[in-house]
Amino acid sequence: MKQDRKTRTKLVHEGIRRSQYGEVSEAIFMTQGFVYDTAEQAEARFDNLGEDEFIYARYGNPTVRMFEERLAAIEGTEDCFAAASGMAAVNAAMMSMLKAGDHVVSSRALFGSCLYILEEVLTRFGVEVTFVDGTDLDQWKEAIRPDTRVAFMETISNPALEVIDIQAVAALAHEQGATVVVDNVFATPVYSKAVELGADVVVYSTTKHIDGQGRALGGAICGTREFIRKTVEPYLKHTGGAMSPFTAWIMLKGLETLDLRVRAQAETAGTLARTLEGHEKLARVIFPGLESHPQHGIAATQMGGFGTILSLDLAGGKEAAFRFLNALEIVTISNNLGDAKSIVTHPATTTHSRLSAEQLDILGIGPGLVRLSVGLEDAGDLLDDILGALDTV
Ligand SMILES: *Cc1c(COP(=O)(O)O)cnc(C)c1O
């Protein structure tokens, strides 16, 4: 790996495997399996798989491998394993390394399905899980014990956009020998310094910014070669959460433009947040790039950028939020994020509707809260659309 190359170069070239035809664009190896010249060769491959050898697409595939190597190079990890979705990746990262009797500490502000895995699945298999306010280091300190195997966090969190101090939590976790797993979707590989700050494992839903154009589900786990090949790979290859070669090709193409897209989207998100802050119809504008954000300083040092998502808390509650959503003409109502198209979501009635009123309150998901994923449209057009919709409230 050529470590001196910059991110933009790696996003276009890293991991490339050309066939005998010398194609420019990455080939889609849409094959379930691979043939062997001889029985001896088949035996040898099953015995000890070489760098550029494949057996079965559930175990690995050249197009998927190109994507894995490219993402690992960007994230700064030794290796990566791709999965069928972000949730397949989160599930595999956790299930592959935990066993009954282990203890997990997790920030409580989690994506609904991550919460389901930690709260409902792991506990059914005898794993004890303690939830903490991820922004409160004292709570992490108190919860992490000698038998804690994993510290799990999602930072920036969805949709309240809390930023957790990865370096401080990693130091506490490592003192007790725990593995630090970061669900890094909101930070994106562009702003992620998670590994540098002490994360051992970084998980992505590639459905979000890495595809970035709303086409396919995908996931990835980045970590040391030892962890990926000895712990994750056996679990994923035998339980079936493989990424399709066609999806891997979509994700490779997504990576080529990732840096350009995410930086443009983040710039527009910053412009919108600064312009909308203080608007009379809004109780609050939440964006890590605003000085009013409680973890603004951590976000600035930890990421050097603030992401592409902002949340708006409409003073008029649910009725105002629905009126706002329905009046938007460019921004579409959906629940994806990181897309080229700007998307607005009302978490309390959709992505987080499973949570109790008490949980919603703890997580800061009020009835007026809307999450805005900023796309690639013109910033002025988006602002006009949002201000026009706020006028109808
Ligand atoms: C979307 C998302 C996931 C799940 O990813 P899928 O690709 O939808 O399975 C997990 N974590 C976070 C933070 C997400 O935003």
PDBQT file of the ligand as one rigid body, heavy atoms in Angstrom, charges set to zero:
ROOT
HETATM    1  C1  LIG A 401     -28.286   3.531   8.186  1.00  0.00    +0.000 C 
HETATM    2  C2  LIG A 401     -27.478   3.263   9.368  1.00  0.00    +0.000 A 
HETATM    3  C3  LIG A 401     -27.213   1.943   9.764  1.00  0.00    +0.000 A 
HETATM    4  C4  LIG A 401     -27.780   0.756   9.042  1.00  0.00    +0.000 C 
HETATM    5  O1  LIG A 401     -27.366   0.655   7.718  1.00  0.00    +0.000 OA
HETATM    6  P1  LIG A 401     -28.175  -0.150   6.588  1.00  0.00    +0.000 P 
HETATM    7  O2  LIG A 401     -27.278  -0.074   5.406  1.00  0.00    +0.000 OA
HETATM    8  O3  LIG A 401     -29.491   0.554   6.422  1.00  0.00    +0.000 OA
HETATM    9  O4  LIG A 401     -28.362  -1.538   7.085  1.00  0.00    +0.000 OA
HETATM   10  C5  LIG A 401     -26.440   1.761  10.897  1.00  0.00    +0.000 A 
HETATM   11  N1  LIG A 401     -25.945   2.789  11.601  1.00  0.00    +0.000 NA
HETATM   12  C6  LIG A 401     -26.183   4.078  11.243  1.00  0.00    +0.000 A 
HETATM   13  C7  LIG A 401     -25.610   5.175  12.052  1.00  0.00    +0.000 C 
HETATM   14  C8  LIG A 401     -26.955   4.357  10.116  1.00  0.00    +0.000 A 
HETATM   15  O5  LIG A 401     -27.202   5.629   9.765  1.00  0.00    +0.000 OA
ENDROOT
TORSDOF 0
